[in-house]
């Protein structure tokens, strides 16, 4: 099995859920936005506007990832991947 860099798998039990990784990225972007909100230059305004759009996309992605986790939890119970357990889907 291929080991992921960030996400929890049976081979990477210390990994994170997708929604957790996305939330960490969102937090980092928010912190960067705070650093440029008072910069009046056009470039800073454009970057801030882009970041705001990215934040909306990330929020939507987090909600989708949380929904997927909920679907899997309801269908197969809590993930055991963080304990080295097998994946809930994908290996039949």
N, C-alpha and C positions, 0 to 999 in steps of 0.2 A: 504494500500500500504506500502511496506517496504521502509524505508528511507535509502538512500545511505549515506555513510560517506563523500564523496568528490564531487560526481557528482550532477549537478542540476537536480531536479525533482520538481513536483508540491508540494511535501511535504518538499523539501529542496531547496527553491528558492535561497538561498545564495550559493549554490554549484557552481562548475565550470564545463565547458565543458570538455569532455574527453581529447581533444587535449591540453587544458590548463594545466590539471593535469600532463599529460605526459611531457609537455615542462618544467614544474617546476622540475620534477624528473630529466630530462636531464640536466638542469642547475645545480642542486645540484651535479650530477655526474661529470660534467665538472669542478666544483670548487674543488672537491676532487682530480680529476686527476691532477690539477695544483699543489696540495700539494705534490704529489709523483713523479712528472716527473724527478726530479733530484736525486731520491734515486736509487743508483746503485745495490741494493740487488736484487737477483733473485725473491724473493717474491713480491717486489714492481713492478718489471717489469711484472710479471705474472698478478698481479692485474690490472695494467695499461692496459695490452693487453686485459684482460677480459672486463674492463670498456669500452674500445674503441669498442669492438664488441657490447656490450649492448647499447652504444650510437647509433650505426648504426641501431639496432633493434628498439630503441625508435624513431628515426627519421622516419623510415618506418611506425611505428604505428601512429605517429603524422599525417603523410600524409594520412593514411587511415581514421583516425578520422576526419580530415578536409574534406575529400571527402564525408564521411557520412553526415556531417553537411551540406555540399553543396547540396547533394541529397535531404535532408529533407527540406532545405530552398527553393529549386526550386519547390518541390512537394507540400509543405504545408505552405510556408511562414516562417518568422522568429519564432523561439521558444518563447513561452510566459511563459515557466517554471520558469524563474527567477522572474516573477511577480505572481507566484502561479497558472499559467494557466495549462491546461491539457496537457498530453503528445501528441506529434504529431502522434506517432504510438504505437501500442501495446495494446490499449484498443478500441475494436470495439463494 
